[in-house]
C-alpha cells in the first residue's frame, strides 16, 4: 500500500518513504539504519512497490546481515508501525533542515544521533511526545 506524507512536496514524500523503509529494514534485520542515500535516490520508483519486497531487495543487494538491535521484542506497549516511525523521523528532519538538497545529510545526522535510541524505545514516552518537544530535545542534545 502506498502511503503519502502530506507535508508538502514530492521530496518530502520521498523522505517519508525512505524513513519508513529504513525503519522496516532495521526491524527486519535487527540492525541500525544504513544504506540511506541509495534508498532516497530510488524512493520515487519504490513508492508504488510493496515495502516488504523493496526491503528484501535492499537487504540482499547491500548484503545486510542479521544484527542484534531488537527493539520489538523488548517492547511492552503497542508497537508503532514503520510508517508511524517514518513520519516522526521525516517531520523531525524537515524541522531541523528544510533544505531538500540536504535531506540525506540531515537524515544521516538524525539517525546517528542520541535521539533515535530514545524514539526507538517504545517503552518510554519519547515516540509519543509532541514533535515540537522532540525537536527541542534534539536541539538541546538531551531530554528536557
C-alpha positions, 0 to 999 in steps of 0.5 A: 500500500502506498502511503503519502506524507502530506507535508508538502512536496514530492521530496518530502514524500520521498523522505517519508518513504525512505524513513519508513523503509529504513525503519522496516529494514532495521526491524527486519534485520535487527540492525541500525539504519544504513544504506540511506542515500541509495534508498532516497535516490530510488524512493520515487520508483519504490513508492508504488512497490510493496515495502516488504519486497523493496526491503528484501531487495535492499537487504540482499543487494547491500548484503545486510546481515542479521544484527542484534538491535531488537527493539520489538521484542523488548517492547511492552506497549503497542508497537508503532508501525514503520510508517508511524516511525517514518513520519516522526523521523521525516517531520523531525528532519524537515524541522531541523533542515528544510533544505531538500538538497540536504535531506540525506545529510540531515537524515544521516545526522538524525539517525546517528544521533542520541535521539533515535535510541530514545524514539526507538524505545517504545517503552518510554514516552519519547515516540509519543511526545509532541514533535515540537518537544522532540525537536527541542530535545534534539536541539538541546542534545538531551531530554528536557 
